[in-house]
Amino acid sequence: VHSKFNSSPLSSFFPFTSFDLTSDTGILYGINRHNSSLVLFDRFGLTNYNSVTFATSGAGKSYSIKLEILRSLMFGSEVIVIDPEREYEYLAEATGGRFFNISLSSEHHINPFDLPPPAADEDPGDVLRSQIVHLIGLFRLMLNGLTPEEETIIDQAVRETYALKDITEHSDFSKLEAPLLSDFEMVLAGMNGSTSLISRLQKYTSGTWSGFMNQPTNVDINQKFVVFSLR
């Protein structure tokens, strides 16, 4: 029986060679224990650059991730951390990043109707349409699911809510004030078939979550390193 091998897999049969994991733009992850070479790897250069870290308690998971963050920041990467245990606050302060506490009594507010400024070569209409799609997805999570009819109502209501602030597909909204959830609720109140939507939305407009989500955004995330604490 004869099989053809490429030179790369064939070299693994030779006991005096070992593979290296290096990248010209990567960060240092460790040392190859087989040949003492440096492990330099750029996972963002891959098509799928997600990663998961597994280890037993005390094995150094948090330390490893924080070290990866620091080294990535040195190469200009933008880092956003969702921090359920409030363990990245000091790291954010030490690197000149931003730390925001997300809670019912937080002084930080995020308006979901905020629009990103269009890029130089980007059509403002595309930005608005994309934001409407994102808002429908957000409301699907906030309101515990939507029927097809409710999605249609929300799509129309969101467009009308933006129009209240002169934000349309043909306007320059880069300096316009974004509407609030309470504006959206007001528009829904004038539409047929929206009773259930209004009832489920009230905890975000006048209920428990209103202090966090029904106010203008006062969070500045224009930093390379941003941490959102959930504790």
N, CA, C and O of each residue as an XYZ file, in Angstrom:
924
protein
N       0.850     -1.183      0.000
C       0.000      0.000      0.000
C       0.889      1.236      0.000
O       1.806      1.342      0.814
N       0.626      2.158     -0.895
C       1.414      3.379     -1.009
C       0.519      4.586     -0.750
O      -0.598      4.664     -1.262
N       1.012      5.512      0.039
C       0.289      6.755      0.323
C       1.217      7.932      0.087
O       2.415      7.870      0.363
N       0.641      8.996     -0.426
C       1.419     10.202     -0.670
C       1.257     11.164      0.502
O       0.147     11.399      0.979
N       2.368     11.709      0.953
C       2.375     12.660      2.070
C       2.994     13.977      1.614
O       3.977     13.994      0.873
N       2.409     15.061      2.062
C       3.084     16.344      1.908
C       4.231     16.418      2.910
O       4.248     15.692      3.904
N       5.171     17.289      2.643
C       6.362     17.347      3.494
C       6.039     17.787      4.922
O       6.702     17.358      5.866
N       5.021     18.643      5.087
C       4.712     19.138      6.435
C       4.237     18.025      7.365
O       4.810     17.876      8.444
N       3.205     17.223      7.003
C       2.825     16.132      7.910
C       3.875     15.029      7.985
O       4.000     14.360      9.010
N       4.634     14.836      6.898
C       5.660     13.799      6.907
C       6.759     14.122      7.908
O       7.339     13.217      8.509
N       7.050     15.420      8.093
C       8.130     15.799      9.005
C       7.801     15.453     10.450
O       8.706     15.349     11.277
N       6.510     15.270     10.771
C       6.147     14.928     12.147
C       6.608     13.527     12.522
O       6.674     13.203     13.707
N       6.929     12.686     11.536
C       7.429     11.348     11.825
C       8.918     11.359     12.177
O       9.454     10.367     12.671
N       9.570     12.473     11.922
C      10.995     12.569     12.217
C      11.146     13.068     13.645
O      10.689     14.173     13.936
N      11.754     12.325     14.542
C      11.720     12.636     15.983
C      12.521     13.864     16.395
O      12.415     14.314     17.536
N      13.319     14.411     15.487
C      14.186     15.514     15.894
C      13.684     16.866     15.393
O      14.433     17.843     15.395
N      12.430     16.930     14.966
C      11.841     18.199     14.536
C      10.586     18.470     15.345
O       9.991     17.551     15.909
N      10.193     19.706     15.398
C       8.961     20.101     16.083
C       8.382     21.317     15.375
O       9.092     22.034     14.670
N       7.106     21.537     15.566
C       6.421     22.626     14.894
C       6.489     23.903     15.723
O       6.533     23.863     16.953
N       6.495     25.029     15.031
C       6.440     26.332     15.679
C       5.088     26.973     15.389
O       4.475     26.729     14.350
N       4.640     27.798     16.333
C       3.427     28.587     16.130
C       3.828     30.049     16.263
O       3.931     30.580     17.369
N       4.051     30.685     15.129
C       4.516     32.071     15.138
C       3.711     32.891     14.140
O       3.156     32.361     13.177
N       3.661     34.187     14.390
C       2.968     35.121     13.511
C       3.691     36.455     13.570
O       4.144     36.876     14.634
N       3.798     37.116     12.431
C       4.507     38.398     12.389
C       3.785     39.480     13.187
O       4.420     40.405     13.695
N       2.468     39.370     13.297
C       1.682     40.406     13.983
C       1.045     39.892     15.271
O       0.178     40.557     15.837
N       1.457     38.735     15.734
C       0.820     38.145     16.902
C       1.374     38.653     18.216
O       2.355     39.396     18.252
N       0.729     38.239     19.297
C       1.204     38.563     20.641
C       1.771     37.297     21.277
O       1.498     36.182     20.834
N       2.558     37.497     22.316
C       3.200     36.374     22.992
C       2.199     35.665     23.899
O       1.599     36.280     24.780
N       2.028     34.364     23.673
C       1.155     33.556     24.520
C       1.934     32.647     25.461
O       1.404     32.230     26.491
N       3.172     32.337     25.128
C       3.940     31.456     25.990
C       5.157     30.913     25.275
O       5.622     31.479     24.286
N       5.664     29.813     25.789
C       6.859     29.177     25.247
C       6.528     27.745     24.860
O       5.902     27.015     25.628
N       6.950     27.347     23.671
C       6.778     25.986     23.196
C       7.691     25.058     24.005
O       8.914     25.171     23.923
N       7.114     24.159     24.772
C       7.895     23.302     25.668
C       8.701     22.256     24.912
O       9.606     21.649     25.484
N       8.391     22.030     23.629
C       9.128     21.023     22.862
C      10.455     21.559     22.335
O      11.437     20.823     22.246
N      10.479     22.862     21.981
C      11.718     23.392     21.408
C      12.111     24.752     21.980
O      13.040     25.392     21.487
N      11.393     25.198     23.034
C      11.689     26.460     23.730
C      11.529     27.697     22.848
O      12.068     28.756     23.169
N      10.796     27.577     21.742
C      10.539     28.748     20.902
C       9.338     29.521     21.436
O       8.523     28.978     22.182
N       9.235     30.787     21.052
C       8.135     31.628     21.505
C       6.863     31.325     20.713
O       6.909     31.132     19.498
N       5.741     31.287     21.406
C       4.442     31.105     20.755
C       3.861     32.490     20.500
O       3.344     33.132     21.415
N       3.947     32.943     19.262
C       3.421     34.239     18.838
C       2.248     33.982     17.904
O       2.404     33.333     16.870
N       1.083     34.486     18.265
C      -0.125     34.099     17.536
C      -1.064     35.290     17.406
O      -1.300     36.011     18.375
N      -1.594     35.492     16.211
C      -2.584     36.537     15.953
C      -3.902     35.869     15.590
O      -4.136     35.540     14.427
N      -4.764     35.666     16.584
C      -6.023     34.969     16.302
C      -6.990     35.828     15.498
O      -7.907     35.302     14.868
N      -6.793     37.154     15.514
C      -7.666     38.024     14.728
C      -7.332     37.985     13.241
O      -8.053     38.556     12.423
N      -6.252     37.319     12.898
C      -5.930     37.120     11.500
C      -6.626     35.918     10.894
O      -6.505     35.667      9.695
N      -7.361     35.164     11.719
C      -8.079     33.988     11.251
C      -9.500     34.351     10.853
O     -10.015     35.399     11.244
N     -10.132     33.480     10.072
C     -11.524     33.703      9.684
C     -12.430     33.676     10.899
O     -13.328     34.509     11.027
N     -12.201     32.726     11.790
C     -12.952     32.628     13.043
C     -11.960     32.790     14.183
O     -11.145     31.901     14.432
N     -12.027     33.927     14.881
C     -11.007     34.238     15.894
C     -11.536     34.140     17.315
O     -10.931     34.691     18.234
N     -12.670     33.439     17.516
C     -13.183     33.250     18.873
C     -12.265     32.323     19.665
O     -11.556     31.493     19.096
N     -12.291     32.478     20.979
C     -11.511     31.585     21.833
C     -12.236     31.378     23.155
O     -13.029     32.218     23.582
N     -11.957     30.261     23.789
C     -12.518     29.929     25.095
C     -11.374     29.450     25.977
O     -10.506     28.704     25.524
N     -11.373     29.878     27.234
C     -10.319     29.481     28.164
C     -10.895     28.569     29.239
O     -11.807     28.963     29.966
N     -10.374     27.370     29.342
C     -10.806     26.400     30.343
C      -9.630     26.053     31.254
O      -8.501     25.887     30.793
N      -9.907     25.946     32.531
C      -8.896     25.484     33.493
C      -9.568     25.321     34.847
O     -10.673     25.817     35.068
N      -8.899     24.627     35.743
C      -9.431     24.457     37.094
C      -9.285     25.762     37.874
O      -8.578     26.674     37.446
N      -9.952     25.843     39.008
C      -9.882     27.045     39.845
C      -8.446     27.303     40.292
O      -7.755     26.392     40.747
N      -8.012     28.530     40.161
C      -6.665     28.901     40.580
C      -5.579     28.589     39.580
O      -4.400     28.789     39.872
N      -5.946     28.101     38.401
C      -4.928     27.725     37.418
C      -4.392     28.923     36.636
O      -3.376     28.810     35.949
N      -5.067     30.069     36.735
C      -4.551     31.265     36.068
C      -5.364     31.735     34.881
O      -4.825     32.399     33.995
N      -6.659     31.406     34.837
C      -7.493     31.831     33.704
C      -7.582     33.355     33.631
O      -7.334     33.944     32.579
N      -7.934     33.988     34.746
C      -8.079     35.448     34.759
C      -6.758     36.130     34.435
O      -6.727     37.099     33.676
N      -5.678     35.634     35.002
C      -4.360     36.214     34.738
C      -4.020     36.113     33.255
O      -3.509     37.062     32.659
N      -4.307     34.954     32.665
C      -3.997     34.749     31.252
C      -4.785     35.708     30.364
O      -4.234     36.288     29.428
N      -6.076     35.876     30.659
C      -6.903     36.765     29.848
C      -6.458     38.216     30.005
O      -6.388     38.956     29.024
N      -6.159     38.620     31.233
C      -5.710     40.002     31.458
C      -4.381     40.265     30.757
O      -4.152     41.355     30.232
N      -3.517     39.271     30.752
C      -2.235     39.425     30.063
C      -2.450     39.546     28.555
O      -1.781     40.336     27.888
N      -3.383     38.761     28.025
C      -3.700     38.855     26.596
C      -4.266     40.238     26.259
O      -3.948     40.806     25.215
N      -5.107     40.775     27.150
C      -5.668     42.109     26.937
C      -4.564     43.156     26.896
O      -4.528     43.990     25.992
N      -3.665     43.112     27.872
C      -2.576     44.093     27.928
C      -1.708     44.039     26.674
O      -1.356     45.076     26.112
N      -1.370     42.846     26.244
C      -0.513     42.717     25.069
C      -1.253     43.112     23.796
O      -0.651     43.653     22.869
N      -2.556     42.843     23.747
C      -3.344     43.249     22.580
C      -3.462     44.769     22.506
O      -3.409     45.347     21.421
N      -3.622     45.417     23.667
C      -3.699     46.880     23.695
C      -2.418     47.511     23.165
O      -2.457     48.576     22.548
N      -1.294     46.865     23.401
C      -0.013     47.385     22.919
C       0.040     47.419     21.396
O       0.785     48.211     20.819
N      -0.749     46.562     20.740
C      -0.777     46.516     19.283
C      -1.968     47.283     18.714
O      -2.263     47.180     17.523
N      -2.658     48.056     19.569
C      -3.732     48.915     19.087
C      -5.094     48.269     18.997
O      -6.001     48.848     18.400
N      -5.274     47.093     19.565
C      -6.582     46.433     19.527
C      -7.577     47.169     20.418
O      -7.201     47.742     21.441
N      -8.841     47.149     20.024
C      -9.908     47.682     20.858
C     -10.507     46.538     21.671
O     -10.843     45.492     21.117
N     -10.640     46.733     22.979
C     -11.075     45.667     23.880
C     -12.301     46.124     24.658
O     -12.293     47.194     25.266
N     -13.355     45.312     24.639
C     -14.553     45.546     25.444
C     -14.762     44.327     26.334
O     -14.788     43.198     25.845
N     -14.909     44.548     27.632
C     -15.065     43.462     28.601
C     -16.425     43.576     29.279
O     -16.788     44.646     29.768
N     -17.178     42.478     29.311
C     -18.382     42.359     30.127
C     -17.956     41.664     31.409
O     -17.626     40.478     31.395
N     -17.960     42.393     32.509
C     -17.321     41.948     33.752
C     -18.364     41.634     34.826
O     -18.840     42.553     35.492
N     -18.730     40.369     35.011
C     -19.743     40.029     36.028
C     -19.209     40.031     37.451
O     -19.998     40.055     38.395
N     -17.898     40.005     37.634
C     -17.315     39.908     38.973
C     -16.540     41.155     39.392
O     -15.909     41.164     40.449
N     -16.579     42.182     38.592
C     -15.884     43.441     38.874
C     -14.397     43.213     39.167
O     -13.857     43.739     40.140
N     -13.755     42.432     38.320
C     -12.336     42.152     38.507
C     -11.456     42.858     37.480
O     -10.239     42.678     37.486
N     -12.055     43.663     36.594
C     -11.262     44.365     35.585
C     -11.228     45.875     35.823
O     -10.715     46.619     34.988
N     -11.771     46.333     36.955
C     -11.822     47.769     37.232
C     -10.418     48.362     37.336
O     -10.125     49.382     36.712
N      -9.556     47.727     38.118
C      -8.198     48.253     38.298
C      -7.427     48.243     36.982
O      -6.675     49.174     36.693
N      -7.613     47.186     36.181
C      -6.908     47.097     34.904
C      -7.337     48.229     33.975
O      -6.511     48.807     33.269
N      -8.639     48.544     33.978
C      -9.128     49.643     33.145
C      -8.530     50.975     33.592
O      -8.126     51.789     32.762
N      -8.475     51.192     34.896
C      -7.914     52.443     35.416
C      -6.418     52.545     35.130
O      -5.914     53.616     34.793
N      -5.713     51.424     35.268
C      -4.261     51.431     35.084
C      -3.860     51.677     33.634
O      -2.778     52.203     33.374
N      -4.714     51.306     32.695
C      -4.390     51.456     31.273
C      -5.054     52.675     30.645
O      -4.953     52.879     29.435
N      -5.732     53.486     31.454
C      -6.400     54.666     30.914
C      -7.689     54.348     30.193
O      -8.151     55.135     29.367
N      -8.281     53.193     30.498
C      -9.543     52.815     29.877
C     -10.738     53.389     30.615
O     -10.599     54.282     31.451
N     -11.913     52.865     30.295
C     -13.150     53.320     30.923
C     -13.818     52.157     31.645
O     -13.831     51.025     31.160
N     -14.373     52.463     32.814
C     -15.081     51.458     33.609
C     -16.479     51.986     33.907
O     -16.638     53.073     34.464
N     -17.497     51.202     33.527
C     -18.883     51.612     33.732
C     -19.621     50.538     34.514
O     -19.516     49.347     34.221
N     -20.361     50.979     35.502
C     -21.156     50.058     36.306
C     -22.579     50.022     35.762
O     -23.252     51.051     35.704
N     -23.030     48.847     35.367
C     -24.370     48.681     34.811
C     -25.259     48.049     35.871
O     -25.111     46.870     36.192
N     -26.186     48.838     36.417
C     -27.110     48.337     37.434
C     -28.338     49.231     37.457
O     -28.376     50.262     36.786
N     -29.346     48.831     38.235
C     -30.590     49.597     38.304
C     -30.371     50.979     38.900
O     -31.097     51.917     38.571
N     -29.381     51.114     39.770
C     -29.116     52.396     40.419
C     -27.868     53.077     39.866
O     -27.340     54.001     40.485
N     -27.403     52.633     38.723
C     -26.164     53.160     38.164
C     -26.338     54.600     37.700
O     -27.416     54.998     37.260
N     -25.272     55.369     37.805
C     -25.271     56.735     37.282
C     -25.007     56.769     35.785
O     -25.093     57.823     35.156
N     -24.685     55.612     35.218
C     -24.418     55.514     33.791
C     -25.684     55.084     33.056
O     -26.409     54.202     33.515
N     -25.940     55.711     31.919
C     -27.150     55.434     31.148
C     -26.782     55.141     29.695
O     -25.831     55.701     29.149
N     -27.556     54.253     29.088
C     -27.355     53.918     27.678
C     -28.695     54.012     26.961
O     -29.648     53.325     27.329
N     -28.770     54.850     25.950
C     -29.977     55.006     25.147
C     -29.895     54.076     23.943
O     -29.041     54.275     23.080
N     -30.757     53.069     23.862
C     -30.672     52.122     22.743
C     -30.977     52.746     21.385
O     -30.709     52.128     20.355
N     -31.538     53.966     21.363
C     -31.860     54.620     20.094
C     -30.697     55.450     19.547
O     -30.826     56.074     18.495
N     -29.576     55.462     20.245
C     -28.407     56.179     19.725
C     -27.994     55.611     18.374
O     -28.053     54.402     18.152
N     -27.576     56.494     17.478
C     -27.129     56.090     16.149
C     -25.628     56.303     16.013
O     -25.122     57.350     16.416
N     -24.909     55.344     15.460
C     -23.477     55.554     15.226
C     -23.280     56.552     14.093
O     -24.067     56.552     13.146
N     -22.273     57.392     14.154
C     -22.026     58.335     13.050
C     -21.620     57.581     11.790
O     -20.792     56.673     11.861
N     -22.182     57.936     10.644
C     -21.812     57.246      9.399
C     -20.344     57.470      9.058
O     -19.792     58.542      9.302
N     -19.733     56.454      8.500
C     -18.359     56.596      8.021
C     -18.336     57.490      6.786
O     -19.381     57.804      6.216
N     -17.136     57.896      6.379
C     -17.009     58.840      5.266
C     -17.631     58.305      3.984
O     -18.213     59.067      3.212
N     -17.515     57.006      3.751
C     -18.035     56.406      2.522
C     -19.326     55.631      2.752
O     -19.686     54.780      1.938
N     -20.033     55.913      3.852
C     -21.225     55.155      4.222
C     -22.475     55.999      4.040
O     -22.494     57.180      4.385
N     -23.520     55.387      3.495
C     -24.795     56.065      3.297
C     -25.536     56.149      4.630
O     -25.743     55.120      5.274
N     -25.946     57.355      5.065
C     -26.688     57.473      6.324
C     -27.950     56.623      6.354
O     -28.345     56.130      7.410
N     -28.581     56.451      5.197
C     -29.773     55.612      5.142
C     -29.482     54.175      5.518
O     -30.296     53.523      6.171
N     -28.308     53.669      5.106
C     -27.924     52.305      5.468
C     -27.684     52.186      6.970
O     -28.020     51.172      7.581
N     -27.099     53.233      7.560
C     -26.862     53.233      9.006
C     -28.187     53.179      9.753
O     -28.326     52.425     10.716
N     -29.158     53.971      9.319
C     -30.461     53.998      9.984
C     -31.181     52.666      9.836
O     -31.744     52.152     10.803
N     -31.166     52.107      8.636
C     -31.835     50.820      8.420
C     -31.192     49.722      9.264
O     -31.889     48.883      9.835
N     -29.874     49.729      9.339
C     -29.175     48.736     10.157
C     -29.536     48.892     11.629
O     -29.721     47.900     12.334
N     -29.638     50.141     12.097
C     -29.998     50.386     13.493
C     -31.412     49.910     13.790
O     -31.674     49.387     14.874
N     -32.323     50.085     12.846
C     -33.702     49.618     13.043
C     -33.732     48.100     13.188
O     -34.450     47.567     14.034
N     -32.955     47.410     12.365
C     -32.878     45.947     12.467
C     -32.332     45.542     13.830
O     -32.841     44.607     14.447
N     -31.296     46.239     14.307
C     -30.718     45.932     15.617
C     -31.724     46.188     16.737
O     -31.791     45.424     17.700
N     -32.501     47.258     16.611
C     -33.488     47.571     17.646
C     -34.585     46.519     17.699
O     -35.041     46.151     18.782
N     -35.009     46.036     16.548
C     -36.021     44.975     16.535
C     -35.486     43.742     17.257
O     -36.210     43.104     18.021
N     -34.219     43.405     17.016
C     -33.611     42.284     17.729
C     -33.524     42.537     19.219
O     -33.745     41.626     20.017
N     -33.200     43.778     19.609
C     -33.130     44.120     21.029
C     -34.499     44.010     21.687
O     -34.619     43.461     22.782
N     -35.524     44.527     21.030
C     -36.872     44.446     21.595
C     -37.355     42.998     21.677
O     -38.146     42.648     22.553
N     -36.878     42.169     20.764
C     -37.242     40.749     20.833
C     -36.734     40.130     22.131
O     -37.404     39.287     22.728
N     -35.546     40.552     22.566
C     -34.995     40.067     23.834
C     -35.667     40.736     25.030
O     -36.009     40.068     26.006
N     -35.855     42.039     24.959
C     -36.415     42.791     26.078
C     -37.862     42.404     26.370
O     -38.279     42.374     27.527
N     -38.623     42.109     25.321
C     -40.054     41.849     25.469
C     -40.384     40.368     25.426
O     -41.543     39.983     25.266
N     -39.346     39.533     25.572
C     -39.551     38.082     25.651
C     -40.223     37.527     24.401
O     -41.187     36.766     24.486
N     -39.708     37.913     23.255
C     -40.207     37.389     21.992
C     -41.233     38.296     21.340
O     -41.936     39.051     22.011
N     -41.305     38.209     20.002
C     -42.250     39.007     19.233
C     -42.920     38.141     18.187
O     -42.288     37.268     17.593
N     -44.190     38.383     17.965
C     -44.890     37.733     16.864
C     -44.542     38.473     15.575
O     -44.069     39.608     15.636
N     -44.764     37.858     14.407
C     -44.504     38.575     13.147
C     -45.273     39.890     13.054
O     -44.761     40.878     12.525
N     -46.506     39.901     13.569
C     -47.299     41.133     13.545
C     -46.663     42.206     14.423
O     -46.628     43.380     14.055
N     -46.160     41.795     15.589
C     -45.529     42.758     16.494
C     -44.230     43.303     15.905
O     -43.908     44.475     16.100
N     -43.485     42.468     15.192
C     -42.265     42.950     14.550
C     -42.584     44.021     13.515
O     -41.860     45.008     13.387
N     -43.673     43.818     12.780
C     -44.082     44.814     11.787
C     -44.469     46.123     12.456
O     -44.110     47.202     11.985
N     -45.209     46.021     13.565
C     -45.610     47.224     14.306
C     -44.382     47.965     14.833
O     -44.299     49.188     14.729
N     -43.430     47.221     15.398
C     -42.227     47.843     15.952
C     -41.396     48.493     14.850
O     -40.868     49.589     15.038
N     -41.277     47.828     13.705
C     -40.522     48.392     12.589
C     -41.088     49.759     12.196
O     -40.339     50.719     12.014
N     -42.403     49.838     12.069
C     -43.042     51.102     11.708
C     -42.902     52.133     12.825
O     -42.636     53.307     12.567
N     -43.085     51.683     14.079
C     -43.019     52.605     15.214
C     -41.619     53.181     15.393
O     -41.471     54.358     15.725
N     -40.596     52.368     15.178
C     -39.219     52.858     15.313
C     -38.939     53.940     14.271
O     -38.335     54.965     14.584
N     -39.380     53.710     13.031
C     -39.181     54.712     11.980
C     -39.876     56.024     12.337
O     -39.306     57.102     12.164
N     -41.114     55.928     12.837
C     -41.852     57.134     13.212
C     -41.214     57.825     14.416
O     -41.230     59.052     14.516
N     -40.657     57.034     15.323
C     -39.997     57.615     16.494
C     -38.772     58.423     16.084
O     -38.557     59.526     16.586
N     -37.969     57.878     15.174
C     -36.821     58.636     14.674
C     -37.271     59.881     13.911
O     -36.641     60.934     14.001
N     -38.367     59.753     13.158
C     -38.860     60.897     12.385
C     -39.277     62.052     13.289
O     -39.213     63.210     12.876
N     -39.705     61.754     14.523
C     -40.054     62.814     15.478
C     -38.871     63.742     15.734
O     -39.053     64.924     16.025
N     -37.665     63.204     15.624
C     -36.440     63.978     15.844
C     -35.783     64.369     14.518
O     -34.602     64.713     14.477
N     -36.574     64.312     13.423
C     -36.086     64.659     12.080
C     -34.991     63.725     11.597
O     -34.164     64.104     10.768
N     -34.986     62.519     12.110
C     -34.013     61.513     11.674
C     -34.682     60.602     10.658
O     -35.553     59.804     11.003
N     -34.268     60.728      9.406
C     -34.803     59.903      8.329
C     -33.635     59.358      7.504
O     -32.472     59.663      7.769
N     -33.972     58.546      6.499
C     -32.940     57.962      5.654
C     -32.251     59.006      4.782
O     -31.192     58.743      4.213
N     -32.851     60.189      4.676
C     -32.293     61.218      3.791
C     -31.780     62.436      4.556
O     -31.462     63.456      3.945
N     -31.696     62.344      5.864
C     -31.252     63.487      6.663
C     -29.857     63.246      7.231
O     -29.402     62.109      7.352
N     -29.197     64.341      7.574
C     -27.902     64.266      8.253
C     -28.169     64.273      9.759
O     -28.434     65.320     10.350
N     -28.095     63.094     10.364
C     -28.455     62.970     11.783
C     -27.232     62.920     12.689
O     -27.344     62.572     13.865
N     -26.077     63.262     12.155
C     -24.847     63.149     12.948
C     -24.861     64.063     14.172
O     -24.195     63.772     15.166
N     -25.625     65.183     14.110
C     -25.656     66.117     15.232
C     -27.048     66.243     15.843
O     -27.291     67.145     16.645
N     -27.955     65.356     15.474
C     -29.316     65.408     15.995
C     -29.439     64.582     17.271
O     -28.718     63.603     17.461
N     -30.345     64.983     18.128
C     -30.582     64.270     19.386
C     -31.417     63.024     19.129
O     -32.447     63.092     18.460
N     -30.981     61.898     19.654
C     -31.705     60.642     19.461
C     -32.952     60.602     20.340
O     -32.951     61.170     21.432
N     -34.018     59.940     19.883
C     -35.217     59.787     20.718
C     -34.962     58.838     21.878
O     -33.927     58.173     21.933
N     -35.913     58.780     22.804
C     -35.826     57.900     23.964
C     -36.891     56.817     23.881
O     -37.782     56.866     23.033
N     -36.786     55.844     24.773
C     -37.794     54.783     24.832
C     -39.182     55.346     25.107
O     -40.171     54.819     24.597
N     -39.270     56.406     25.902
C     -40.577     57.008     26.184
C     -41.190     57.605     24.919
O     -42.411     57.596     24.767
N     -40.363     58.125     24.006
C     -40.870     58.602     22.715
C     -41.413     57.439     21.897
O     -42.453     57.548     21.248
N     -40.699     56.336     21.940
C     -41.144     55.129     21.238
C     -42.469     54.629     21.807
O     -43.353     54.219     21.054
N     -42.608     54.660     23.119
C     -43.851     54.240     23.764
C     -45.011     55.144     23.346
O     -46.126     54.666     23.135
N     -44.754     56.438     23.227
C     -45.786     57.378     22.814
C     -46.261     57.083     21.391
O     -47.454     57.156     21.100
N     -45.326     56.752     20.516
C     -45.696     56.409     19.142
C     -46.507     55.123     19.121
O     -47.506     55.030     18.408
N     -46.084     54.128     19.898
C     -46.823     52.865     19.962
C     -48.248     53.080     20.442
O     -49.167     52.404     19.980
N     -48.441     54.017     21.369
C     -49.772     54.255     21.938
C     -50.770     54.699     20.878
O     -51.976     54.526     21.059
N     -50.297     55.263     19.787
C     -51.194     55.710     18.730
C     -51.375     54.707     17.615
O     -51.942     55.039     16.574
N     -50.903     53.479     17.810
C     -50.990     52.460     16.766
C     -51.906     51.323     17.196
O     -51.963     50.966     18.373
N     -52.611     50.769     16.241
C     -53.504     49.642     16.522
C     -52.696     48.376     16.786
O     -51.661     48.153     16.158
N     -53.169     47.548     17.713
C     -52.543     46.265     17.995
C     -51.294     46.341     18.844
O     -50.525     45.381     18.902
N     -51.078     47.480     19.511
C     -49.836     47.655     20.274
C     -50.030     47.554     21.782
O     -49.092     47.817     22.535
N     -51.214     47.183     22.239
C     -51.506     47.171     23.677
C     -50.550     46.272     24.451
O     -50.012     46.673     25.483
N     -50.340     45.058     23.953
C     -49.450     44.117     24.637
C     -48.010     44.623     24.637
O     -47.300     44.477     25.633
N     -47.577     45.217     23.527
C     -46.215     45.740     23.447
C     -45.989     46.841     24.476
O     -44.950     46.878     25.137
N     -46.960     47.736     24.610
C     -46.833     48.841     25.564
C     -46.760     48.316     26.988
O     -45.966     48.797     27.796
N     -47.593     47.328     27.290
C     -47.613     46.757     28.637
C     -46.269     46.130     28.992
O     -45.791     46.288     30.116
N     -45.660     45.426     28.052
C     -44.380     44.765     28.302
C     -43.212     45.749     28.287
O     -42.157     45.476     28.860
N     -43.401     46.886     27.636
C     -42.337     47.871     27.537
C     -42.255     48.786     28.752
O     -41.226     49.424     28.974
N     -43.316     48.858     29.535
C     -43.404     49.853     30.606
C     -42.336     49.696     31.685
O     -41.955     50.683     32.314
N     -41.846     48.483     31.911
C     -40.803     48.325     32.934
C     -39.500     49.002     32.517
O     -38.643     49.274     33.358
N     -39.350     49.276     31.207
C     -38.158     49.968     30.720
C     -38.379     51.472     30.561
O     -37.413     52.235     30.529
N     -39.642     51.911     30.461
C     -39.925     53.334     30.259
C     -40.310     54.052     31.547
O     -39.963     55.218     31.735
N     -41.025     53.362     32.436
C     -41.445     53.996     33.690
C     -41.286     53.084     34.893
O     -41.628     53.461     36.014
N     -40.766     51.882     34.662
C     -40.634     50.915     35.745
C     -39.210     50.771     36.236
O     -38.450     51.738     36.285
N     -38.862     49.542     36.600
C     -37.594     49.258     37.269
C     -36.371     49.684     36.466
O     -35.419     50.221     37.031
N     -36.385     49.450     35.149
C     -35.206     49.696     34.322
C     -35.194     51.080     33.675
O     -34.296     51.382     32.889
N     -36.176     51.923     33.994
C     -36.280     53.209     33.300
C     -35.086     54.122     33.575
O     -34.670     54.877     32.697
N     -34.534     54.059     34.787
C     -33.402     54.922     35.119
C     -32.166     54.626     34.304
O     -31.322     55.503     34.119
N     -32.044     53.406     33.815
C     -30.861     53.011     33.057
C     -31.045     53.193     31.550
O     -30.117     53.617     30.861
N     -32.249     52.871     31.030
C     -32.435     52.796     29.584
C     -33.271     53.923     28.996
O     -33.262     54.106     27.778
N     -33.992     54.683     29.809
C     -34.871     55.718     29.270
C     -34.303     57.108     29.532
O     -35.027     58.022     29.925
N     -33.014     57.253     29.314
C     -32.339     58.532     29.480
C     -31.267     58.676     28.401
O     -30.820     57.681     27.830
N     -30.857     59.909     28.122
C     -29.777     60.085     27.144
C     -28.496     59.396     27.608
O     -28.207     59.336     28.803
N     -27.755     58.892     26.670
C     -26.501     58.202     26.984
C     -25.482     59.170     27.584
O     -25.253     60.256     27.051
N     -24.880     58.765     28.689
C     -23.785     59.554     29.271
C     -22.527     58.703     29.402
O     -21.659     58.979     30.230
N     -22.443     57.670     28.578
C     -21.301     56.756     28.581
C     -20.448     57.031     27.348
O     -20.940     56.958     26.222
N     -19.196     57.341     27.552
C     -18.262     57.593     26.458
C     -17.356     56.376     26.299
O     -16.511     56.096     27.149
N     -17.547     55.666     25.200
C     -16.759     54.449     24.989
C     -15.677     54.657     23.937
O     -15.181     53.694     23.353
N     -15.314     55.907     23.697
C     -14.264     56.195     22.721
C     -12.883     55.997     23.338
O     -12.063     56.914     23.384
N     -12.654     54.793     23.804
C     -11.368     54.396     24.359
C     -11.014     53.014     23.826
O     -11.886     52.261     23.393
N      -9.741     52.695     23.861
C      -9.303     51.383     23.389
C      -9.749     50.258     24.321
O      -9.908     49.116     23.890
N      -9.949     50.586     25.605
C     -10.291     49.558     26.590
C     -11.502     50.029     27.387
O     -11.440     51.047     28.076
N     -12.599     49.289     27.291
C     -13.845     49.650     27.970
C     -14.351     48.436     28.739
O     -14.404     47.331     28.198
N     -14.722     48.640     29.996
C     -15.234     47.567     30.848
C     -16.637     47.927     31.321
O     -16.863     49.018     31.844
N     -17.579     47.001     31.132
C     -18.931     47.144     31.653
C     -19.097     46.149     32.798
O     -19.097     44.936     32.588
N     -19.236     46.675     34.002
C     -19.390     45.820     35.180
C     -20.863     45.541     35.431
O     -21.687     46.454     35.392
N     -21.194     44.284     35.687
C     -22.578     43.891     35.954
C     -22.818     43.653     37.431
O     -23.871     43.139     37.807
N     -21.871     44.014     38.271
C     -21.985     43.730     39.708
C     -22.102     45.023     40.508
O     -22.207     44.983     41.734
